[in-house]
Amino acid sequence: MITIEKCPLCEKNKLKEYIKCKDYTVSKKEFLIVSCETCSFKLTSPRPSDSEIGEYYNSENYISH
């Protein structure tokens, strides 16, 4: 997992917890969505590493949003 320290959009380090959500389709793991207090951009942090991310899309039931 990779923890994001600053917003990839505005590059400020003012990220706060926004919501927890669960991957019900594949991993059954909970993920944290954080929101930038400066620009309101939201992202997953920590996020799966490049070597882990593929397994979350490895399902016939996967629906792209």
TIPARO-27798 format. One record per residue: residue in one letter; x negated, y negated, z of N, C-alpha, C in turn; residue number from 1. Coordinates in steps of 0.1 Angstrom, whole numbers. Layout:
BEGIN
<rec><aa>a</aa><n_xx>X</n_xx><n_yy>Y</n_yy><n_zz>Z</n_zz><ca_xx>X</ca_xx><ca_yy>Y</ca_yy><ca_zz>Z</ca_zz><c_xx>X</c_xx><c_yy>Y</c_yy><c_zz>Z</c_zz><i>NUM</i></rec>
...
This chain:
BEGIN
<rec><aa>m</aa><n_xx>-8</n_xx><n_yy>12</n_yy><n_zz>0</n_zz><ca_xx>0</ca_xx><ca_yy>0</ca_yy><ca_zz>0</ca_zz><c_xx>-9</c_xx><c_yy>-12</c_yy><c_zz>0</c_zz><i>1</i></rec>
<rec><aa>i</aa><n_xx>-4</n_xx><n_yy>-23</n_yy><n_zz>-7</n_zz><ca_xx>-11</ca_xx><ca_yy>-35</ca_yy><ca_zz>-8</ca_zz><c_xx>-3</c_xx><c_yy>-46</c_yy><c_zz>-2</c_zz><i>2</i></rec>
<rec><aa>t</aa><n_xx>-8</n_xx><n_yy>-53</n_yy><n_zz>9</n_zz><ca_xx>-2</ca_xx><ca_yy>-64</ca_yy><ca_zz>15</ca_zz><c_xx>-5</c_xx><c_yy>-77</c_yy><c_zz>7</c_zz><i>3</i></rec>
<rec><aa>i</aa><n_xx>6</n_xx><n_yy>-84</n_yy><n_zz>4</n_zz><ca_xx>4</ca_xx><ca_yy>-97</ca_yy><ca_zz>-3</ca_zz><c_xx>3</c_xx><c_yy>-108</c_yy><c_zz>7</c_zz><i>4</i></rec>
<rec><aa>e</aa><n_xx>-8</n_xx><n_yy>-115</n_yy><n_zz>6</n_zz><ca_xx>-11</ca_xx><ca_yy>-126</ca_yy><ca_zz>16</ca_zz><c_xx>-5</c_xx><c_yy>-139</c_yy><c_zz>12</c_zz><i>5</i></rec>
<rec><aa>k</aa><n_xx>-5</n_xx><n_yy>-142</n_yy><n_zz>-1</n_zz><ca_xx>0</ca_xx><ca_yy>-155</ca_yy><ca_zz>-6</ca_zz><c_xx>10</c_xx><c_yy>-153</c_yy><c_zz>-18</c_zz><i>6</i></rec>
<rec><aa>c</aa><n_xx>18</n_xx><n_yy>-163</n_yy><n_zz>-20</n_zz><ca_xx>28</ca_xx><ca_yy>-162</ca_yy><ca_zz>-31</ca_zz><c_xx>21</c_xx><c_yy>-162</c_yy><c_zz>-44</c_zz><i>7</i></rec>
<rec><aa>p</aa><n_xx>24</n_xx><n_yy>-153</n_yy><n_zz>-53</n_zz><ca_xx>18</ca_xx><ca_yy>-152</ca_yy><ca_zz>-66</ca_zz><c_xx>23</c_xx><c_yy>-163</c_yy><c_zz>-75</c_zz><i>8</i></rec>
<rec><aa>l</aa><n_xx>33</n_xx><n_yy>-170</n_yy><n_zz>-72</n_zz><ca_xx>39</ca_xx><ca_yy>-181</ca_yy><ca_zz>-80</ca_zz><c_xx>32</c_xx><c_yy>-195</c_yy><c_zz>-76</c_zz><i>9</i></rec>
<rec><aa>c</aa><n_xx>33</n_xx><n_yy>-198</n_yy><n_zz>-64</n_zz><ca_xx>28</ca_xx><ca_yy>-212</ca_yy><ca_zz>-60</ca_zz><c_xx>15</c_xx><c_yy>-211</c_yy><c_zz>-52</c_zz><i>10</i></rec>
<rec><aa>e</aa><n_xx>11</n_xx><n_yy>-199</n_yy><n_zz>-49</n_zz><ca_xx>-2</ca_xx><ca_yy>-196</ca_yy><ca_zz>-42</ca_zz><c_xx>-3</c_xx><c_yy>-201</c_yy><c_zz>-27</c_zz><i>11</i></rec>
<rec><aa>k</aa><n_xx>9</n_xx><n_yy>-204</n_yy><n_zz>-21</n_zz><ca_xx>9</ca_xx><ca_yy>-208</ca_yy><ca_zz>-7</ca_zz><c_xx>9</c_xx><c_yy>-195</c_yy><c_zz>1</c_zz><i>12</i></rec>
<rec><aa>n</aa><n_xx>4</n_xx><n_yy>-196</n_yy><n_zz>14</n_zz><ca_xx>5</ca_xx><ca_yy>-184</ca_yy><ca_zz>22</ca_zz><c_xx>15</c_xx><c_yy>-185</c_yy><c_zz>33</c_zz><i>13</i></rec>
<rec><aa>k</aa><n_xx>27</n_xx><n_yy>-189</n_yy><n_zz>28</n_zz><ca_xx>39</ca_xx><ca_yy>-190</ca_yy><ca_zz>37</ca_zz><c_xx>50</c_xx><c_yy>-180</c_yy><c_zz>34</c_zz><i>14</i></rec>
<rec><aa>l</aa><n_xx>46</n_xx><n_yy>-167</n_yy><n_zz>35</n_zz><ca_xx>56</ca_xx><ca_yy>-157</ca_yy><ca_zz>33</ca_zz><c_xx>62</c_xx><c_yy>-152</c_yy><c_zz>46</c_zz><i>15</i></rec>
<rec><aa>k</aa><n_xx>75</n_xx><n_yy>-150</n_yy><n_zz>46</n_zz><ca_xx>82</ca_xx><ca_yy>-146</ca_yy><ca_zz>57</ca_zz><c_xx>92</c_xx><c_yy>-134</c_yy><c_zz>54</c_zz><i>16</i></rec>
<rec><aa>e</aa><n_xx>95</n_xx><n_yy>-126</n_yy><n_zz>63</n_zz><ca_xx>104</ca_xx><ca_yy>-115</ca_yy><ca_zz>61</ca_zz><c_xx>118</c_xx><c_yy>-120</c_yy><c_zz>56</c_zz><i>17</i></rec>
<rec><aa>y</aa><n_xx>123</n_xx><n_yy>-114</n_yy><n_zz>45</n_zz><ca_xx>136</ca_xx><ca_yy>-118</ca_yy><ca_zz>40</ca_zz><c_xx>146</c_xx><c_yy>-107</c_yy><c_zz>43</c_zz><i>18</i></rec>
<rec><aa>i</aa><n_xx>143</n_xx><n_yy>-94</n_yy><n_zz>38</n_zz><ca_xx>152</ca_xx><ca_yy>-83</ca_yy><ca_zz>40</ca_zz><c_xx>144</c_xx><c_yy>-70</c_yy><c_zz>39</c_zz><i>19</i></rec>
<rec><aa>k</aa><n_xx>149</n_xx><n_yy>-60</n_yy><n_zz>46</n_zz><ca_xx>144</ca_xx><ca_yy>-46</ca_yy><ca_zz>44</ca_zz><c_xx>154</c_xx><c_yy>-39</c_yy><c_zz>36</c_zz><i>20</i></rec>
<rec><aa>c</aa><n_xx>148</n_xx><n_yy>-31</n_yy><n_zz>26</n_zz><ca_xx>157</ca_xx><ca_yy>-23</ca_yy><ca_zz>18</ca_zz><c_xx>151</c_xx><c_yy>-9</c_yy><c_zz>16</c_zz><i>21</i></rec>
<rec><aa>k</aa><n_xx>159</n_xx><n_yy>0</n_yy><n_zz>12</n_zz><ca_xx>155</ca_xx><ca_yy>14</ca_yy><ca_zz>11</ca_zz><c_xx>156</c_xx><c_yy>20</c_yy><c_zz>-3</c_zz><i>22</i></rec>
<rec><aa>d</aa><n_xx>146</n_xx><n_yy>27</n_yy><n_zz>-7</n_zz><ca_xx>146</ca_xx><ca_yy>34</ca_yy><ca_zz>-20</ca_zz><c_xx>154</c_xx><c_yy>47</c_yy><c_zz>-18</c_zz><i>23</i></rec>
<rec><aa>y</aa><n_xx>167</n_xx><n_yy>47</n_yy><n_zz>-21</n_zz><ca_xx>175</ca_xx><ca_yy>59</ca_yy><ca_zz>-19</ca_zz><c_xx>173</c_xx><c_yy>69</c_yy><c_zz>-30</c_zz><i>24</i></rec>
<rec><aa>t</aa><n_xx>168</n_xx><n_yy>65</n_yy><n_zz>-42</n_zz><ca_xx>167</ca_xx><ca_yy>74</ca_yy><ca_zz>-53</ca_zz><c_xx>155</c_xx><c_yy>84</c_yy><c_zz>-52</c_zz><i>25</i></rec>
<rec><aa>v</aa><n_xx>143</n_xx><n_yy>79</n_yy><n_zz>-49</n_zz><ca_xx>132</ca_xx><ca_yy>88</ca_yy><ca_zz>-50</ca_zz><c_xx>125</c_xx><c_yy>90</c_yy><c_zz>-37</c_zz><i>26</i></rec>
<rec><aa>s</aa><n_xx>119</n_xx><n_yy>80</n_yy><n_zz>-31</n_zz><ca_xx>110</ca_xx><ca_yy>82</ca_yy><ca_zz>-19</ca_zz><c_xx>117</c_xx><c_yy>82</c_yy><c_zz>-6</c_zz><i>27</i></rec>
<rec><aa>k</aa><n_xx>129</n_xx><n_yy>76</n_yy><n_zz>-5</n_zz><ca_xx>136</ca_xx><ca_yy>74</ca_yy><ca_zz>7</ca_zz><c_xx>129</c_xx><c_yy>65</c_yy><c_zz>17</c_zz><i>28</i></rec>
<rec><aa>k</aa><n_xx>119</n_xx><n_yy>58</n_yy><n_zz>13</n_zz><ca_xx>111</ca_xx><ca_yy>49</ca_yy><ca_zz>22</ca_zz><c_xx>118</c_xx><c_yy>35</c_yy><c_zz>22</c_zz><i>29</i></rec>
<rec><aa>e</aa><n_xx>115</n_xx><n_yy>28</n_yy><n_zz>33</n_zz><ca_xx>120</ca_xx><ca_yy>14</ca_yy><ca_zz>34</ca_zz><c_xx>109</c_xx><c_yy>5</c_yy><c_zz>29</c_zz><i>30</i></rec>
<rec><aa>f</aa><n_xx>113</n_xx><n_yy>-6</n_yy><n_zz>23</n_zz><ca_xx>104</ca_xx><ca_yy>-16</ca_yy><ca_zz>18</ca_zz><c_xx>108</c_xx><c_yy>-30</c_yy><c_zz>23</c_zz><i>31</i></rec>
<rec><aa>l</aa><n_xx>99</n_xx><n_yy>-38</n_yy><n_zz>25</n_zz><ca_xx>101</ca_xx><ca_yy>-52</ca_yy><ca_zz>30</ca_zz><c_xx>100</c_xx><c_yy>-62</c_yy><c_zz>18</c_zz><i>32</i></rec>
<rec><aa>i</aa><n_xx>111</n_xx><n_yy>-70</n_yy><n_zz>17</n_zz><ca_xx>111</ca_xx><ca_yy>-81</ca_yy><ca_zz>7</ca_zz><c_xx>107</c_xx><c_yy>-93</c_yy><c_zz>15</c_zz><i>33</i></rec>
<rec><aa>v</aa><n_xx>98</n_xx><n_yy>-101</n_yy><n_zz>11</n_zz><ca_xx>94</ca_xx><ca_yy>-113</ca_yy><ca_zz>17</ca_zz><c_xx>98</c_xx><c_yy>-125</c_yy><c_zz>8</c_zz><i>34</i></rec>
<rec><aa>s</aa><n_xx>99</n_xx><n_yy>-137</n_yy><n_zz>14</n_zz><ca_xx>103</ca_xx><ca_yy>-149</ca_yy><ca_zz>7</ca_zz><c_xx>92</c_xx><c_yy>-160</c_yy><c_zz>10</c_zz><i>35</i></rec>
<rec><aa>c</aa><n_xx>89</n_xx><n_yy>-167</n_yy><n_zz>0</n_zz><ca_xx>79</ca_xx><ca_yy>-178</ca_yy><ca_zz>1</ca_zz><c_xx>87</c_xx><c_yy>-190</c_yy><c_zz>7</c_zz><i>36</i></rec>
<rec><aa>e</aa><n_xx>82</n_xx><n_yy>-195</n_yy><n_zz>18</n_zz><ca_xx>89</ca_xx><ca_yy>-207</ca_yy><ca_zz>24</ca_zz><c_xx>87</c_xx><c_yy>-219</c_yy><c_zz>16</c_zz><i>37</i></rec>
<rec><aa>t</aa><n_xx>78</n_xx><n_yy>-220</n_yy><n_zz>7</n_zz><ca_xx>75</ca_xx><ca_yy>-231</ca_yy><ca_zz>-2</ca_zz><c_xx>84</c_xx><c_yy>-232</c_yy><c_zz>-14</c_zz><i>38</i></rec>
<rec><aa>c</aa><n_xx>84</n_xx><n_yy>-220</n_yy><n_zz>-22</n_zz><ca_xx>91</ca_xx><ca_yy>-220</ca_yy><ca_zz>-35</ca_zz><c_xx>103</c_xx><c_yy>-211</c_yy><c_zz>-35</c_zz><i>39</i></rec>
<rec><aa>s</aa><n_xx>105</n_xx><n_yy>-203</n_yy><n_zz>-25</n_zz><ca_xx>116</ca_xx><ca_yy>-193</ca_yy><ca_zz>-24</ca_zz><c_xx>115</c_xx><c_yy>-181</c_yy><c_zz>-32</c_zz><i>40</i></rec>
<rec><aa>f</aa><n_xx>103</n_xx><n_yy>-179</n_yy><n_zz>-39</n_zz><ca_xx>101</ca_xx><ca_yy>-167</ca_yy><ca_zz>-46</ca_zz><c_xx>101</c_xx><c_yy>-155</c_yy><c_zz>-37</c_zz><i>41</i></rec>
<rec><aa>k</aa><n_xx>107</n_xx><n_yy>-144</n_yy><n_zz>-41</n_zz><ca_xx>108</ca_xx><ca_yy>-132</ca_yy><ca_zz>-33</ca_zz><c_xx>101</c_xx><c_yy>-120</c_yy><c_zz>-40</c_zz><i>42</i></rec>
<rec><aa>l</aa><n_xx>94</n_xx><n_yy>-112</n_yy><n_zz>-31</n_zz><ca_xx>87</ca_xx><ca_yy>-101</ca_yy><ca_zz>-36</ca_zz><c_xx>85</c_xx><c_yy>-90</c_yy><c_zz>-26</c_zz><i>43</i></rec>
<rec><aa>t</aa><n_xx>81</n_xx><n_yy>-78</n_yy><n_zz>-30</n_zz><ca_xx>79</ca_xx><ca_yy>-67</ca_yy><ca_zz>-21</ca_zz><c_xx>65</c_xx><c_yy>-68</c_yy><c_zz>-16</c_zz><i>44</i></rec>
<rec><aa>s</aa><n_xx>64</n_xx><n_yy>-67</n_yy><n_zz>-2</n_zz><ca_xx>51</ca_xx><ca_yy>-67</ca_yy><ca_zz>4</ca_zz><c_xx>52</c_xx><c_yy>-60</c_yy><c_zz>18</c_zz><i>45</i></rec>
<rec><aa>p</aa><n_xx>44</n_xx><n_yy>-50</n_yy><n_zz>20</n_zz><ca_xx>34</ca_xx><ca_yy>-45</ca_yy><ca_zz>11</ca_zz><c_xx>40</c_xx><c_yy>-38</c_yy><c_zz>0</c_zz><i>46</i></rec>
<rec><aa>r</aa><n_xx>33</n_xx><n_yy>-37</n_yy><n_zz>-11</n_zz><ca_xx>38</ca_xx><ca_yy>-30</ca_yy><ca_zz>-23</ca_zz><c_xx>29</c_xx><c_yy>-18</c_yy><c_zz>-26</c_zz><i>47</i></rec>
<rec><aa>p</aa><n_xx>35</n_xx><n_yy>-8</n_yy><n_zz>-33</n_zz><ca_xx>27</ca_xx><ca_yy>4</ca_yy><ca_zz>-36</ca_zz><c_xx>15</c_xx><c_yy>0</c_yy><c_zz>-45</c_zz><i>48</i></rec>
<rec><aa>s</aa><n_xx>4</n_xx><n_yy>8</n_yy><n_zz>-43</n_zz><ca_xx>-8</ca_xx><ca_yy>5</ca_yy><ca_zz>-51</ca_zz><c_xx>-6</c_xx><c_yy>11</c_yy><c_zz>-65</c_zz><i>49</i></rec>
<rec><aa>d</aa><n_xx>-15</n_xx><n_yy>7</n_yy><n_zz>-74</n_zz><ca_xx>-14</ca_xx><ca_yy>12</ca_yy><ca_zz>-88</ca_zz><c_xx>-13</c_xx><c_yy>27</c_yy><c_zz>-89</c_zz><i>50</i></rec>
<rec><aa>s</aa><n_xx>-20</n_xx><n_yy>34</n_yy><n_zz>-80</n_zz><ca_xx>-20</ca_xx><ca_yy>49</ca_yy><ca_zz>-80</ca_zz><c_xx>-7</c_xx><c_yy>55</c_yy><c_zz>-74</c_zz><i>51</i></rec>
<rec><aa>e</aa><n_xx>0</n_xx><n_yy>47</n_yy><n_zz>-67</n_zz><ca_xx>13</ca_xx><ca_yy>52</ca_yy><ca_zz>-60</ca_zz><c_xx>25</c_xx><c_yy>48</c_yy><c_zz>-68</c_zz><i>52</i></rec>
<rec><aa>i</aa><n_xx>25</n_xx><n_yy>37</n_yy><n_zz>-75</n_zz><ca_xx>37</ca_xx><ca_yy>31</ca_yy><ca_zz>-81</ca_zz><c_xx>45</c_xx><c_yy>40</c_yy><c_zz>-90</c_zz><i>53</i></rec>
<rec><aa>g</aa><n_xx>38</n_xx><n_yy>48</n_yy><n_zz>-98</n_zz><ca_xx>44</ca_xx><ca_yy>56</ca_yy><ca_zz>-108</ca_zz><c_xx>54</c_xx><c_yy>66</c_yy><c_zz>-102</c_zz><i>54</i></rec>
<rec><aa>e</aa><n_xx>52</n_xx><n_yy>71</n_yy><n_zz>-90</n_zz><ca_xx>61</ca_xx><ca_yy>81</ca_yy><ca_zz>-84</ca_zz><c_xx>75</c_xx><c_yy>75</c_yy><c_zz>-81</c_zz><i>55</i></rec>
<rec><aa>y</aa><n_xx>76</n_xx><n_yy>62</n_yy><n_zz>-79</n_zz><ca_xx>89</ca_xx><ca_yy>56</ca_yy><ca_zz>-77</ca_zz><c_xx>98</c_xx><c_yy>55</c_yy><c_zz>-89</c_zz><i>56</i></rec>
<rec><aa>y</aa><n_xx>92</n_xx><n_yy>57</n_yy><n_zz>-101</n_zz><ca_xx>100</ca_xx><ca_yy>57</ca_yy><ca_zz>-113</ca_zz><c_xx>101</c_xx><c_yy>71</c_yy><c_zz>-119</c_zz><i>57</i></rec>
<rec><aa>n</aa><n_xx>96</n_xx><n_yy>81</n_yy><n_zz>-112</n_zz><ca_xx>96</ca_xx><ca_yy>95</ca_yy><ca_zz>-117</ca_zz><c_xx>109</c_xx><c_yy>102</c_yy><c_zz>-113</c_zz><i>58</i></rec>
<rec><aa>s</aa><n_xx>120</n_xx><n_yy>97</n_yy><n_zz>-119</n_zz><ca_xx>133</ca_xx><ca_yy>103</ca_yy><ca_zz>-116</ca_zz><c_xx>143</c_xx><c_yy>102</c_yy><c_zz>-128</c_zz><i>59</i></rec>
<rec><aa>e</aa><n_xx>151</n_xx><n_yy>112</n_yy><n_zz>-130</n_zz><ca_xx>161</ca_xx><ca_yy>111</ca_yy><ca_zz>-141</ca_zz><c_xx>172</c_xx><c_yy>101</c_yy><c_zz>-137</c_zz><i>60</i></rec>
<rec><aa>n</aa><n_xx>173</n_xx><n_yy>98</n_yy><n_zz>-124</n_zz><ca_xx>183</ca_xx><ca_yy>89</ca_yy><ca_zz>-119</ca_zz><c_xx>179</c_xx><c_yy>75</c_yy><c_zz>-118</c_zz><i>61</i></rec>
<rec><aa>y</aa><n_xx>166</n_xx><n_yy>72</n_yy><n_zz>-121</n_zz><ca_xx>161</ca_xx><ca_yy>58</ca_yy><ca_zz>-120</ca_zz><c_xx>169</c_xx><c_yy>49</c_yy><c_zz>-129</c_zz><i>62</i></rec>
<rec><aa>i</aa><n_xx>173</n_xx><n_yy>37</n_yy><n_zz>-124</n_zz><ca_xx>180</ca_xx><ca_yy>27</ca_yy><ca_zz>-131</ca_zz><c_xx>172</c_xx><c_yy>14</c_yy><c_zz>-131</c_zz><i>63</i></rec>
<rec><aa>s</aa><n_xx>168</n_xx><n_yy>9</n_yy><n_zz>-142</n_zz><ca_xx>160</ca_xx><ca_yy>-3</ca_yy><ca_zz>-143</ca_zz><c_xx>170</c_xx><c_yy>-15</c_yy><c_zz>-140</c_zz><i>64</i></rec>
<rec><aa>h</aa><n_xx>166</n_xx><n_yy>-24</n_yy><n_zz>-131</n_zz><ca_xx>174</ca_xx><ca_yy>-36</ca_yy><ca_zz>-128</ca_zz><c_xx>169</c_xx><c_yy>-48</c_yy><c_zz>-135</c_zz><i>65</i></rec>
